[in-house]
Amino acid sequence: MLILFIAGCSTSDKIDSQELEKIEVKKTTDEIVQDDFLFRLVSKKDQYKKGEEVILYGEIVYKGDKEEVNINHASSAIFFNIREETRGHEIGYAVKDIGLTTTLYRLGSPYQKQYTKNIGYNPENETQDYEQFTDDFLKNDGFPPGYYKVKGHTDFSLSSEGELEQKKFNMEAAIDFKVVE
């Protein structure tokens, strides 16, 4: 029976729906605090249907004493590492720019990054199954059926006036969700 389940999960279009239904999603929201910053990772739902838009975002909230602070980061201050657990496929991310600055306001809106589909290149993933999965992932709406774990992380720095060193912030939050037929 186990061999049939593993074999059924070995290609991107064959997921055992009954086994997928048995998987329990643990959490759709996670938060972590570091100094004056809160990092939150959110999936709007614990279960999506195939072809449905997956709403996934991260946000950074400044809760300090200053009215505003400037954070320095790459193309985004928030990155998403996604792994489809039943197949073991990683959906990485690509960094496009460096040296960007964003102002965060104490009582204002958080810095928010909505997940948009992209895949970072990884030569270790050059299997036919992975190529089929990524092709399905990029060409179709939503995510392919499966059980997904997401690690969102921040990577930004904060420099204060008169200080030579920039304080670095790296926070990680983890959530999960599944996509069914």
N, C-alpha and C positions, 0 to 999 in steps of 0.2 A: 504494500500500500504506500509506504514512504517513497519507494522508488518511482511509483506512478506519479505521486505529487511532485517530486523533484523533476521528473521528466516533463510533466505538464507545465512546469514553470521555466523550462529552459529556453523557451522562445518568447519573444516579446508579445506575440498575439495569443498565447495559450496560458491563461491563468486559471487555476482551479477556483471557480467562483464560490463553491461551498467552503473551501478552506479559507478563502479571503474573507468571507462573511464571519468566520469564527474569530478572526483577529480583532482584538479589542484596542481601540485607539486610547492612548493614555492621557494625552493632554494637547489641547489646541492653542493654549496660550502659556507663555513662559516669560518671566521677568527676572532681571538681575540688576542690582544697584552697585555702582562703583563711585565713591565720593559723591559729587553733586549730580551724577547722571544716572538715569534709569534707562535700561534697554529692554524693550518688549518685542517678542516675536509672536505673531498671530496667524492662525488659519481660521477663516470665518466659519468653517464647518469641519466636523470630524469625518464626514463622508460626502464625496462628490460622485456624480454619475459620469460615465465615459462621455466625453465631448463637452461637459459642463466646465465653465471657467473656474479655475482654482484661485480663490482669493487669499493671497498670502502676502503679508507685509511685516516689516520691522520698523521700529521707531525709537528714536532717542529723545528723551525728555530732560531738559536742564532744570534742576531744582535748587540751584545755589542762590547766593545772596546778591550777585550782580544782576543788573537789568538785562544784560546780554553778554554772550561770550562768542568768540570765533573758534571754530574747530577746523583743523586741517586734515584732509583725507585724500584718498585716491578718487577714482570715478564715482564712487559711492562710499559713504561711511559705514554702510551695512552690506554684508555679503551673505549669500544663501548657498549652503552645501546641501544637496538633496541626494538621498540614496533610496532607490526602490529596493526594498528588502527581499522580496520573493525571488528576484533575479540577481540581486547583488550589484546592480548598476549604479554608478555614481553620475550625478548630473552636476558638474562643477560650474564655475563661473569664470568669466574673462574680465580682467581689469583693463579699462580702455584709457584712462587718463590718470595723471598724478598731480599733486600740488594744488588741489582745489580747496577753497575756504568757504565755509557756511556759517552764518550767524544764527545762533540759537537764543531765543528770548525766554527769560524766566517765566513769565506768565503767558507766553504766546504759544503758537502751534508747535508741536514736536517736529523734529526732522523725521520725515517718513519716506520709506522706500518700498514701493509696491514691487513684488516679484514679477519680472518679465522673463519669458522663456529665452534661454540661451544655454549653450553648452560650451564649457572650456575644453580645449583639446587636451587629451591625455593619451599618449601613444600606447600605454598599457591596456587600453580598452579597445584595441582594434580587432575585435572578434566580429564574426558575421551576426551573431545574436545582438551584440551591442549596437552595431550599425543599424540593424533593423529596428531596434528599440528607439534609438535617437531619431531615425527617420520618421517613425510614427509619432514620437514626441514633438518634433518640430513642425511637421506638416499638418497635423490635426489639431482641432480645438481641444482644450483641456489637457489632461494627462492620460496616458494609457492606464488601463486597469492595473491596480497593484497597491501595495502598502508602502507608504513613503514616510521616511524620517527626515526631518529638516533640522540642520544646525545653522542657526543664524549667528553671525558675529559682527562685532563692530571693530573698527580699526581706525582710530583718529587720534590726533594730538591736540593739546591745548597749550598755547603760549601766553604767558601773562607779561604785562609791561614791565620792563626792567629785568626780566629773567632771561638768562641765556639758554637754559635747558627747557625743552618742551616736555610737558607731562603727557605720557602715552596712555591711551585707554584701549583695552582689549576685553570685551565682554562676549560671552557666548550663552545662547539660550537654545533649547531644543524642544521641538514639538513633533507631532505625527498626525497623519490623516490617511485615508484610503480612498481609492477610486474603484467603483464597481460598475459592472455592465448595466 
